């Protein structure tokens, strides 16, 4: 039933909602992976911001040398922060979009493009790839979220 809001009991049978759940899980797991990558870089570069973390590598004054910033750690952190700024809105708007009754093919296109764009964005951050690769992947993902928000508003408010 295109154009109608889904009932809660229909969600488990709703292909669009299942697609949303699948792609949301993928991007959330990718975002969680960024935490592990940050931890990996902190440990391998011995670059910590908390004294208790640095204490694992030395005691007292010798631990202080591990309280430092590292460009690789900061690059991964910036990528993770960018995920937080973009994936969280996708999760909320994507849910509303999935409930707004879009065609499955259109919804899959939105979800797949967003997921691909976020994966490319992460690769562009971590490798790093030259610009405009990272900027374009961000813009594509952002545009997808905006497109879904427009569809939600159009459906809910009859814009």
Secondary structure, 3 states (H helix, E strand, C coil): CCCCCCCHHHHHHCHHHHHHHHHHHHHHHHHHHHHHHHHHHHHHHCCECCHHHHHHHCCCHHHHCCECCCHHHHHHHHHHHHHHHHHHHHHHHHHHHHHCCCCHHHHHHHHHHHHHHHHHHHHHHHHCCCCCHHHHHHHHHHHHHHHHHHHHHHHHHCC
